[in-house]
Amino acid sequence: MRKIALVAVTGLLICGATNALATEVWLGLDYAFEKPSWADWTLPENQDRITDNIWITRKDTQGIFNIKQEDGYQDGVSPLDTEWAYGNAEDWESLDFQTWIVWAGHNPSGTVGQDAVLHLISDDIYLDIMFTGWIGGGGGGGFSYLRAVPEPATLSLLGLAGLLFGRRR
């Protein structure tokens, strides 16, 4: 029985490690983020720290950027390590991804209320996102959106592994 449990746990851990390297798709609009106008973009509460690589924020003017990888908005490339498309994350394979400003048609306020997908390139995660607000015209850089969060499947696998190890006696 001990060998069977060890083999089962090893298999689960290998499957979990393999899945961690595969494309992830986060569905739904479960998390609300807002960076208020005139808020200090260098503070963590004004950055959406989606993963270790992607922290979205905005200064008092211009577009959004990834403060984890760049000091400010760079026209045509920001936010670094991301690409954007209209649609739903479940359809990610058929979508046309572009840089944020090209996707927005150089009109970020026009994206408000539109179903969209954000691809976190180095993490290979596709997630649903919808902008709910955009303050333009020198109004302090406020913006807000709803986005998907990951499913807790990894925690379930780890819990099952713990149960199997605990049963060996």
C-alpha positions in Angstrom: 0.0 0.0 0.0 2.9 2.3 0.8 4.4 2.0 -2.7 1.0 2.5 -4.3 0.5 5.8 -2.4 4.0 7.0 -3.2 3.5 6.2 -6.9 0.1 7.9 -6.9 1.5 11.0 -5.3 4.5 11.1 -7.6 2.1 10.9 -10.5 0.0 13.7 -9.2 3.0 15.9 -8.6 4.4 15.2 -12.1 1.0 16.0 -13.7 0.8 19.2 -11.6 4.2 20.2 -12.8 3.3 19.5 -16.4 0.1 21.5 -16.1 2.0 24.4 -14.6 4.0 24.7 -17.8 0.9 24.4 -20.1 -1.3 27.2 -21.4 -3.8 28.4 -18.7 -7.1 29.9 -19.4 -8.9 32.0 -16.7 -12.6 32.5 -17.4 -15.1 35.0 -15.9 -14.9 38.5 -14.5 -14.4 37.7 -10.8 -11.9 40.4 -9.7 -12.4 44.2 -9.8 -9.3 46.4 -10.1 -9.3 50.2 -9.9 -6.5 52.8 -9.9 -8.2 56.1 -8.9 -7.2 59.3 -10.6 -4.2 61.0 -9.1 -3.3 57.9 -7.1 0.4 57.0 -6.6 1.0 54.3 -9.3 4.2 53.2 -7.4 2.2 51.9 -4.5 1.1 48.2 -4.6 -2.6 49.0 -4.0 -2.6 50.9 -7.3 -1.1 48.1 -9.3 -2.9 45.0 -10.4 -0.3 42.3 -9.6 -1.8 39.6 -11.7 1.3 37.3 -11.7 4.9 37.7 -10.6 5.7 39.1 -14.1 2.7 41.4 -14.8 1.8 44.4 -12.6 -0.6 46.7 -14.5 -0.9 50.4 -13.5 -1.0 53.9 -15.0 0.6 57.2 -14.3 -1.5 60.4 -14.2 -1.5 60.6 -18.0 -0.9 58.3 -20.9 -1.6 54.6 -21.2 -1.3 51.5 -18.9 2.0 49.8 -18.4 3.6 46.8 -16.6 5.5 48.5 -13.7 7.2 45.1 -13.0 9.1 45.4 -16.3 9.0 49.1 -17.3 9.2 52.5 -15.7 6.3 54.0 -17.6 4.1 53.8 -20.7 5.9 53.3 -24.0 3.7 54.0 -27.0 3.3 51.0 -29.1 4.7 48.4 -26.7 3.2 48.9 -23.3 2.3 47.0 -21.2 5.3 44.8 -21.8 4.8 41.0 -21.8 1.1 41.3 -22.7 -1.1 41.2 -25.8 -4.8 41.9 -26.2 -7.8 40.8 -28.3 -11.5 41.3 -28.3 -13.5 38.2 -27.5 -13.6 35.6 -24.7 -10.7 33.6 -23.3 -12.3 30.3 -24.1 -11.7 31.2 -27.8 -8.1 32.3 -27.4 -6.8 30.1 -30.2 -8.9 31.9 -32.8 -8.3 35.5 -31.6 -6.2 38.2 -33.2 -3.8 39.5 -30.5 -2.2 42.9 -30.7 -0.4 45.4 -28.5 -2.6 47.2 -26.0 -2.8 50.6 -27.9 -3.4 49.0 -31.3 -6.1 46.7 -29.8 -7.7 49.8 -28.2 -7.6 51.6 -31.6 -5.6 54.4 -30.0 -8.8 55.2 -28.0 -8.7 53.5 -24.6 -12.1 54.9 -23.5 -13.6 53.0 -26.5 -12.7 49.7 -24.8 -15.0 50.3 -21.8 -17.7 47.6 -21.7 -16.1 45.4 -24.4 -15.4 41.7 -23.8 -11.7 41.2 -24.2 -8.8 38.8 -23.6 -5.4 39.6 -22.0 -2.6 37.2 -22.8 0.2 37.2 -20.3 2.9 36.1 -22.7 5.7 34.8 -20.4 3.2 33.1 -18.1 1.2 31.8 -21.1 -2.1 32.7 -19.4 -5.2 33.9 -21.3 -7.8 35.7 -19.2 -11.1 37.4 -19.6 -11.0 41.2 -19.0 -13.4 44.1 -19.4 -12.5 47.8 -18.8 -15.2 49.5 -16.7 -13.7 53.0 -16.6 -11.1 55.2 -18.3 -10.3 58.8 -17.3 -8.7 60.6 -20.2 -7.9 64.2 -21.0 -5.4 64.9 -18.2 -7.9 63.7 -15.5 -5.4 61.9 -13.3 -5.0 58.5 -14.9 -7.9 56.7 -13.4 -8.9 53.4 -14.9 -10.8 50.2 -13.8 -11.6 46.8 -15.0 -13.0 43.4 -14.2 -10.9 40.3 -14.9 -10.7 36.6 -14.4 -8.8 34.8 -11.6 -7.3 31.3 -11.7 -9.2 28.3 -10.6 -8.0 26.7 -7.4 -7.4 23.3 -9.1 -3.7 23.2 -8.0 -4.7 23.5 -4.3 -7.1 20.5 -4.8 -4.2 18.4 -6.2 -1.9 19.3 -3.3 -4.7 18.4 -0.8 -5.2 15.0 -2.4 -1.4 14.4 -2.3 -1.4 15.1 1.4 -4.3 12.7 2.0 -2.4 9.9 0.2 0.8 10.5 2.2 -1.1 10.6 5.5 -2.7 7.2 4.7 0.6 5.3 4.5 0.6 4.3 8.1 
